[in-house]
Amino acid sequence: MREYQKIDRGLDFKYSSVYSLLYDKYLNNPEKEFVFSLQKSDHEVYTYRQFISKVIKVRLFLEKTGLKKGDSINLILPNSADFLVLYFAALSSGIIVCPINYSLVPREISYIVNDSKSKILFTDEEYIRKVEDILPEIPGIRKIIIFSRNQADVKYFNLYEAIDDSPCEIIGHDNINLDDKSVVIYTSGTSGNPKGVTLTHANLLADAQAIAEWFSFDEETRTLCILPLFHNNGQVVTFLAPLWAGGSTIMIKGNVSLIAFWDLVEKYKATWTSVIPTILSVLLSFKRKRKDNQMKGIICGGALLPRSVQLQFEEIYNVPVFEGYGLTETTSFSCFNPLKVNDRKIGSIGKELPVNEMSIMDDEGNILPDNSVGEICIRGYNVFLEYCNLPERDKIAFRGGWFHSGDFGFKDSDGFYYISGRKDDLIIKGGENLYPREIENVVYMHPAVKDCAAIGIDHPIWGQDVAIFIEGKENMVMTSEEIRKFCEDKIAVFKIPSKVYFINELSGLNEIPKGPTKKILRKELEKFYKENLADKS
């Protein structure tokens, strides 16, 4: 382990890999229901024995394709048992899993495929068209493999055809080490391209153990997995953490099931779930009644949780919400509010987990006293290994033996942490991280745009949304709708600005405000928006 992955508190790793965790739980209770997959009209249920048997069969198939330890694969798949089986099959062979957000446009997908140096891409019929659009741009992919039960329509290798249902030997060994790479998750980058966050088996195991023990997960724990598996929250909090405790997971296909949230909680006896604040707001807007009596709590992170939303949700539904904080770079969470409801501090992101240390630092790397605002810095077993192909970025992120998060906050005298804001210009929309530069790079491509600047603006449901200010070229005309249409095939829908403002149409703003070094002064734009435009939106 590297310096920034070690802390004084030792951690006795019970397992050598993520697969060895699964194998141990299979031995303990092979016939226990493990995964409920609700993607299809007739849902599928896998016991630990059935699940690991399928993992072994897919693992053998992967090895037959010529993939070896250290190779990478891409997954463009919805939340499903298929995703999880492939995930474990790859990790048990030392193959690195690089999932891709299926809502990205082909241009964004091709960048991740090439940057991850993946050799095989797995998808299904819902997303195959996006893959077909970029085939000439991803020469490193030597095979496209599709999950499909519709034999007649499949032009690519069908994984279902390669897997038979005959009994197989359950293999316990995998020759994987804790420090081996496991998953690379791509998150928004300041330069406009996403950056790959490389996690190890130790990262996944440490964070899963910490979360399971923090919330007293046990064999009766059954989590409802709402958040997407292409992000680490879905993977760690609602799958690996209950697995650590020998529990089970209910896989649903994201937000499309939110209107039936309380029905699903009751029907499948869910005891925990993990959400972003947006989901709590959406559930409140539906005004559906809670029907169960076994839901113990809701884990919440990914963006700032408005105090009013938390208090209203808890009052109406009588279920505690536990706010925490973490990043892709810390595998998932690095701090939480305590499990005892009365010990929580509403508005705080909680106390550090036992597997990591947190500090508030100034620009010189000095640890600041309590109640002083500075940068949140983290080190420990759940801190990622490195950024994919970005060694210079690593030097900045890991200076002084700590991971520098880019988030500002403070710690009170009781050890509770609070978020004050971002050091950079990150926009968090519905739990998705967006950098203005990524959006600006696309808008700049429009032939009528001379200059532009994107900012985050408040949104009652998503937390933040995107607004862009545009300075047009002389004698060239464009419309807001034209700009949004221009962006459609270049960035994902959720990144497209909802508000487009043209400088020549605004009173009191003659140009994009910039400093002496020509850096955009976003704070000035944000102030102008709040004072002149927010009430008219």
C-alpha positions, 0 to 999 in steps of 0.5 A: 500500500502507498503512503496515503493509503495507510493510517495508524489504525491497523485493519486486519483484512479477513479476505484477500480479494472481493471474490474471496469475500463472496466465496466465504459467504457462499460457504456460510449460507449457500441456499440463502437468497442473495440477489433479487433482480427486478429488471424483467417482468418476471423477476429473478432470484439468485441464492448464493449458490446459484449466483457463484455458480454463474460467476464461475461459468462466466469466469471460465468464459472470460479466460477462454477469450484470452483475457488475463490478469491486468486486462480491462473490460468495459461494461455498458449495462443497467443495474442487473444480476448480469452486471453483478455476475460479470463484475465478480467473474472479472474480478475473480480473474484479476481482470479490471472492470471499467463500467461506463455511464450508459447515458453518455453519448457515443463521443464520451463513451469512446474516450473512456473505452480508449483511455481505459485500454479495454479489450472487450466491451460488454453491453446489451440490446438497449445500448448496442446502437451507441456502441455501433456508432463508435466502432471505428473510434475504438480500435483497441476493442477486439470483441463486442459481447452482448447480453441478449435473449433475443437470438434473432436480433443479435449480430454480436457474440451472445454471452447467454449462448456461451454459458450452459446450465450444467453443474460446475465446480465452485472454485475457491481460489483466485490468486488475487492480491489486496493491492491488485487493481479491481475497478476503474470508475470515470468521473468528471475532470477539470480539463473537460475529459473524465478521469479514471479513478483506479480502485484496488481490491483492498479499497473495495473490501475496506469501505464495504467492511466499514459501512457494514459495521457502521450501520450494523448490517447482518445476515437479515440486511436487505438493501434496495439498490437504486443508484447505478452500478457504474458509480461506486455508491451502487457497487459498495453501499448497496451491494458489497456492504450487505455482502460483507454481512452475509445479507442480500440486495434488491436490484432495480433499474434506477429512477424509473422505479421511484414511484413504486419505491414504498411498494418495493420496500414492502414487497421485498422487505428492504431494510436499507437503501442508499440515495442522493438528496434528489431522490428524497425530494422526488419521493416527497413530491410523489406523496406516496404512503409508506407501507412497511415496518422493517426499513431501518434507515436511508444512507444519503450522500453524493451532494449536499442534503438540504436540512429542510428536505431531511427533516420533512422526509423523516417527519412524514415517513418516520425513517432516519436519514444518515448523511455522509460524505465521500468521493469516487476517490475514497471508494465511496464514503469516508464519514457518516453520521452515527447510527444512534439517531439522537447522536446525529448532527443534522447538517453535518456529514458526520465523523470519519470512518475507522478505515480512514483519517480526515483532516482540514488543511490550509494551502500549505498542508498544515492541519487547521484547528477545530472550526477553521475552514480549509480543504478536506483531506483524507488518507486510509485503506479506502483511498484510491490507488491512482488516476488512470494515465494521469501521473501529473494529476496524482502528484497534485492529488496526493501531496504531503501523503494525503488525498486532497479532495478539493472540497472545503469544510471544517470539523467541530470540537466533537469530531463532526465534519461540515461541508462549506463548498468546492475549491474548484468549480464543480457542479453537482446535478442530481448526484452527477459531478459536472465540470464547467470546462467539459460543457464549455468545450462543447459549446465553443464548437458552435460556429457562432460562439466567440466565448462562453462560461458555465456555472451551477445554479440552484434547482429545487429537485436536482440540487444544481442545474447548469446555466451558460453565458455566451458571447456571440461572434459579430453578425452571427445569430443563435438561439437557446434551443439551437445551442441545446440541440447542438449539444445533444450528440456531444455530451450526455443529456444531463450535462446540457445547460437548461438556461442559456443567456446571451451577453448582448441581451443582458443588461449590466453584463458586457462580457464574460468576466475574467481575471488578469490571467484570463481565468473565468471569474465564475463567482462574479457570474454566479452573483450576477445570476442570483441578483438579476436572473434567478427570480425570472427563471 
